[in-house]
Amino acid sequence: MKLIIAYIQPERLNAVKQSLYSKEIYKMSVTNALGCGQQKGYHESYRGVDIEVNLLKKVRVEVAVNDEFVEPTVAAIVEGARTGSIGDGKIFVMALEDCVRIRTGEKGKEAIG
């Protein structure tokens, strides 16, 4: 079992969701996030004062999958999120020790579904 965490551009969320759905991956968690990387932010003028904005809006997508779904999930996220520009995001794949479905008490692979 793996936990896949992806940070993507907010405007690419629908494309990532559609790409995941096309590979029959329907379960995900999505949250808003702030971050910076190679982009290093941008400068903005507000009421005549120069402001440096170095934390940019991102979306964090988390998907817990069984081992056979890791590669299709990563490929779907890349397909939906890639624009070819700096700031497309990052994907992290981490080992997931256990999973418990609260409703039924199932554990492990069966709980992820």
C-alpha positions, 0 to 999 in steps of 0.5 A: 500500500502506498500514499501518493501526495501531489502538489499541483496548480489549482487550475489543473485540478479538474484535469487531474481528476478526469485523468484519475477517473479515466484510470478508474481511480475515484478515491482522493482527498483534496486540500488547498495549500501554499508553497514555493519552489523554483518559482520563488514567488512574484512581486506585486504592488499594493497601494504603491508598496512593493510586496513580495509574494513567495508562497503561491497557491497550490492544491494538495491531492492525496490518494491511498492505493494498493501497490498495483495502482501506484504507477497508473495513479502517478501517470494519471496525475502527471498527465493531468497536471503537466503544462511544461512550465515551472510550477507544475508541481511534485508527486511524493510516493510513501509507504503506507503501513496500514489502513482501517475502514471505520465503518466495517473495521476492514484493514489493509488492502481491503480497506483501501478498496 
